[in-house]
Amino acid sequence: MAAAGLCPCRALVARRGGALRALCGSVRGLAVGPETHFGFQTVTEAERREKIYQVFESVAKKYDVMNDSMTLGIHRVWKDILMHKMNPSPGTLLVDVAGGTGDIAFRFINYVRSVRERQLQRKLKHHQNLSWQEISESYQEGKSKSLGNSQVVVCDINKEMLKVGKQKAQDLGYSEGLSWVLGNAEELPFDDDKFDVYTIAFGIRNVTRIDLVLSYRNKLTASALSQALQEAYRVLKPGGRFLCLEFSHVSNPLLSRLYDLYSFQVIPVLGEVIAGDWKSYQYLVESIRRFPPQEELKAMIEDAGFFKVDYQNLNSGIVAIHSGFKL
């Protein structure tokens, strides 16, 4: 009877011990931090941030060469299409987030200069009666303000990527209307309602907190949003435009199989041969497969508060351009 009477006590102790172990496990989990993904690996958010930083620190000097090699140069066409979709005019203020080596920024400057040049030529044609001196002065004045007060700010979290971008700008002769800022897409170091256009090309996939439970419109309603998308919304002026160029999901089944074969069998090998870094490009391929498909990303952009959200697939969805407006 005595032995039988001890059983409930042992059971109670066992239950409390199990509860205590579970509690300790939960505390340890909280201490480590929320789990997320780095490619196909499960890691904490802190580990993911560090690993992604190391990836781009490692590949910065070969980043542009690898882009050309991986895409056979087609990434240049995709970026040109993005710029034509933006269609910036003189006076536009652009922030290019995760813009490290300056590809989008340089295209923006070239595009605005071209528009400005055409405007100046049309203006001179309408003043046929001007003297040669007046035409010359007008032309020189236009040349001195080739961007018409346009400005592009390149914002990147990685110092090495910015270093490469600044060197490229110096080598190519870009300086007017161009600035470089070290900053995190999830916590941009800019005031509210500052920019006309926000671009992020092949960068949002590397944001740590893709899904954040928060509601823009109603604090009582929870919806999955991206912290980076909220920041994009915050820094844009009313009427401003969000543009995202990113690898996406291929719609053609046959092309999808060929694309997978190329991605997993060829791209990491190119990374090893050209950049001496297999693992970084293995991550790149895996991160593309984990990224939300076109319709899901469209919904996330809408949830962040943007209107008139749509997307354009390029090369059967290998990449997509998503667009939205802050109204």
C-alpha positions in Angstrom: 0.0 0.0 0.0 2.9 2.3 0.9 4.5 1.6 -2.5 1.3 2.2 -4.2 0.8 5.5 -2.4 4.2 6.8 -3.7 3.3 6.2 -7.3 1.2 9.4 -7.7 4.0 11.5 -6.2 6.5 10.0 -8.6 4.1 10.7 -11.4 3.6 14.3 -10.3 7.4 14.8 -10.0 7.9 13.2 -13.5 5.2 15.5 -14.9 6.7 18.6 -13.3 10.2 17.5 -14.5 8.9 17.1 -18.0 7.2 20.5 -17.9 10.4 22.1 -16.6 12.5 20.5 -19.4 10.0 21.7 -22.0 10.1 25.2 -20.4 13.9 25.2 -20.5 13.9 24.1 -24.1 11.5 26.9 -25.0 13.8 29.4 -23.2 16.8 28.1 -25.0 14.9 28.4 -28.3 14.0 32.1 -27.5 17.6 32.8 -26.6 18.9 31.4 -29.9 16.2 33.3 -31.8 13.5 32.6 -34.4 14.3 30.0 -37.0 14.5 30.8 -40.7 16.2 29.5 -43.8 19.6 29.9 -45.5 19.0 28.2 -48.8 17.9 24.7 -47.8 19.4 25.0 -44.3 17.4 25.8 -41.2 19.2 28.5 -39.2 18.4 31.3 -36.8 17.8 34.9 -38.1 21.1 36.0 -36.6 22.9 33.2 -38.3 21.2 33.9 -41.6 22.2 37.6 -41.5 25.8 36.7 -40.8 25.9 34.0 -43.5 24.4 36.3 -46.2 26.8 39.1 -45.3 29.7 36.6 -45.6 28.4 35.5 -49.0 28.4 38.9 -50.5 31.6 39.9 -48.8 33.2 36.8 -50.4 31.9 37.4 -54.0 31.9 41.2 -54.2 35.0 41.5 -56.4 33.7 38.9 -58.8 30.0 39.7 -58.5 29.6 41.4 -61.9 31.7 38.8 -63.7 29.6 36.0 -62.2 26.3 37.8 -63.2 27.5 37.8 -66.8 28.6 34.2 -66.6 25.5 32.8 -64.9 23.0 34.6 -67.1 25.1 34.7 -70.3 24.8 38.5 -70.0 21.0 38.5 -70.1 20.8 40.2 -66.6 21.8 43.4 -68.5 18.7 43.1 -70.6 16.5 42.5 -67.6 17.9 45.6 -65.9 17.4 47.7 -69.1 13.8 46.5 -69.1 13.4 47.6 -65.5 14.7 51.0 -66.3 12.4 51.5 -69.3 9.5 50.4 -67.1 10.5 53.0 -64.5 10.9 55.6 -67.3 12.5 58.3 -64.9 12.4 61.9 -65.8 14.8 64.7 -64.8 14.2 65.6 -61.2 13.4 62.0 -60.1 14.8 60.9 -56.7 15.6 57.2 -56.6 16.8 54.9 -53.9 18.3 51.7 -55.1 18.3 49.2 -52.2 20.8 46.3 -52.2 22.3 48.2 -55.2 26.0 47.4 -54.2 27.9 47.5 -57.5 25.8 50.2 -59.0 24.3 48.5 -62.1 20.8 50.1 -61.6 22.2 53.5 -60.5 24.4 53.8 -63.6 21.5 52.9 -65.8 19.3 55.5 -64.1 21.9 58.2 -64.6 22.4 57.3 -68.3 18.6 57.2 -68.9 18.0 60.6 -67.2 20.9 62.1 -69.1 19.4 60.9 -72.4 16.0 62.3 -71.5 17.5 65.6 -70.5 19.6 65.8 -73.7 16.5 65.2 -75.8 14.6 67.9 -73.9 17.4 70.3 -74.5 17.5 69.6 -78.2 13.8 70.1 -78.5 14.1 73.4 -76.6 16.8 74.7 -78.9 14.8 73.7 -82.0 12.0 75.9 -80.7 14.3 78.9 -80.5 15.5 79.2 -84.1 15.9 82.9 -83.8 18.5 82.8 -81.0 22.0 83.9 -81.7 24.9 81.5 -81.7 26.1 82.8 -78.4 22.6 82.4 -76.8 22.4 78.8 -78.1 25.8 78.0 -76.8 25.0 79.4 -73.4 21.7 77.6 -73.2 23.4 74.3 -74.2 26.2 74.7 -71.7 23.7 75.5 -69.0 21.8 72.3 -69.9 25.0 70.3 -69.9 26.0 71.6 -66.4 22.7 70.2 -65.1 22.6 67.0 -67.1 20.4 65.2 -64.6 18.0 68.0 -64.0 18.4 67.7 -60.2 17.8 63.9 -60.3 19.5 61.9 -57.6 20.1 58.2 -57.0 21.1 56.9 -53.6 22.6 53.4 -53.6 21.9 51.7 -50.3 23.5 48.4 -49.4 24.2 46.6 -46.1 27.6 45.2 -47.3 30.7 47.4 -47.2 32.6 45.3 -49.7 29.8 45.6 -52.3 29.6 49.4 -51.8 33.4 49.5 -52.1 33.3 47.8 -55.5 30.4 50.0 -56.6 32.3 53.2 -55.7 35.4 52.1 -57.6 33.3 51.3 -60.6 31.6 54.7 -60.5 35.1 56.4 -60.3 36.4 54.3 -63.2 33.3 55.0 -65.4 33.2 58.7 -64.5 29.9 58.7 -62.5 29.7 61.3 -59.7 27.0 63.8 -60.3 23.7 62.9 -58.6 25.1 59.8 -57.1 25.6 58.9 -53.4 26.4 55.7 -51.5 24.8 54.8 -48.1 25.5 51.8 -45.8 22.1 50.6 -44.7 19.8 47.7 -44.0 16.7 47.2 -46.2 14.8 46.3 -43.1 15.6 49.5 -41.3 16.4 52.2 -43.9 18.3 55.2 -42.7 16.0 57.7 -44.5 13.1 60.0 -43.6 9.5 59.2 -44.5 8.1 60.2 -47.9 11.5 61.0 -49.3 11.9 59.2 -52.7 10.0 59.1 -56.0 11.1 55.6 -56.8 12.4 52.6 -54.8 14.2 49.8 -56.7 15.6 46.5 -55.4 17.1 44.2 -58.0 18.1 40.7 -56.9 18.2 41.8 -53.3 14.8 41.2 -51.6 15.4 37.5 -51.7 18.3 38.0 -49.2 16.2 40.0 -46.7 16.1 38.1 -43.4 12.6 38.9 -42.2 10.6 38.1 -45.3 7.5 37.4 -43.2 6.7 39.7 -40.3 3.3 39.5 -38.5 2.1 43.0 -38.6 -0.7 44.9 -40.3 -0.2 48.2 -42.1 -3.9 49.1 -42.3 -5.2 47.6 -39.0 -3.1 46.9 -36.0 -5.8 44.4 -34.8 -5.5 42.3 -37.9 -2.4 40.1 -38.4 -1.1 39.5 -41.9 2.3 38.3 -43.2 4.3 41.3 -44.5 7.9 41.9 -45.2 9.7 44.4 -43.1 11.6 45.5 -46.2 8.4 46.1 -48.0 7.1 48.2 -45.1 10.3 50.2 -45.2 10.0 50.7 -49.0 6.5 52.0 -48.4 7.6 54.4 -45.7 10.4 56.1 -47.6 8.4 56.6 -50.8 6.5 59.8 -51.4 2.7 59.6 -52.0 2.5 58.7 -55.7 5.9 57.0 -55.5 6.7 53.7 -57.2 8.1 50.4 -55.9 9.9 48.2 -58.4 11.4 44.8 -57.7 13.5 42.7 -60.1 14.0 39.2 -58.8 14.5 35.6 -59.8 11.1 33.9 -59.7 9.3 30.7 -60.7 9.4 29.3 -64.2 6.0 28.7 -65.7 7.0 26.3 -68.5 7.5 22.7 -67.2 10.1 21.7 -69.7 12.1 24.9 -69.2 11.7 24.5 -65.5 13.5 21.1 -65.6 16.3 22.4 -67.8 16.6 25.5 -65.5 16.9 23.3 -62.4 19.6 21.2 -64.1 21.5 24.3 -65.1 21.1 25.9 -61.7 22.2 23.0 -59.5 24.8 21.4 -61.8 26.4 24.4 -63.6 26.1 27.6 -61.5 27.9 26.3 -58.4 30.7 25.0 -60.7 31.0 28.5 -62.3 31.1 30.0 -58.8 34.0 27.7 -57.9 35.9 28.3 -61.2 35.4 32.1 -61.5 35.0 33.3 -57.9 36.6 30.4 -56.0 33.4 30.0 -54.0 31.1 27.0 -54.6 29.0 27.4 -51.4 27.9 31.0 -52.1 26.5 30.1 -55.4 24.9 26.9 -54.1 23.1 29.2 -51.6 22.1 31.5 -54.5 20.4 28.7 -56.3 18.7 27.4 -53.2 17.5 30.8 -52.1 15.8 31.3 -55.5 13.9 28.0 -55.0 12.7 29.1 -51.6 11.6 32.6 -52.7 7.8 33.2 -52.9 6.2 32.7 -56.4 4.9 35.7 -58.3 1.4 35.8 -57.0 2.4 35.3 -53.4 4.9 38.2 -53.6 2.2 40.3 -55.3 -0.1 39.7 -52.4 2.7 40.6 -49.9 3.3 43.9 -51.7 -0.4 44.7 -51.6 -0.5 43.9 -47.9 2.3 46.4 -47.3 -0.1 49.1 -48.5 0.8 49.4 -52.2 -1.8 49.8 -54.9 -2.0 48.9 -58.6 0.4 46.0 -58.0 1.3 43.9 -61.0 4.2 41.9 -62.3 5.8 41.1 -65.6 7.5 37.7 -66.2 10.7 37.8 -68.2 12.0 34.6 -69.9 9.0 32.5 -68.9 9.3 33.6 -65.2 13.0 33.0 -64.7 12.8 36.6 -63.4 9.9 38.9 -62.7 9.4 42.6 -62.3 6.9 43.5 -59.6 5.5 47.1 -59.5 3.3 49.0 -57.1 2.4 52.5 -56.1 2.1 54.4 -52.8 -1.2 56.3 -53.2 
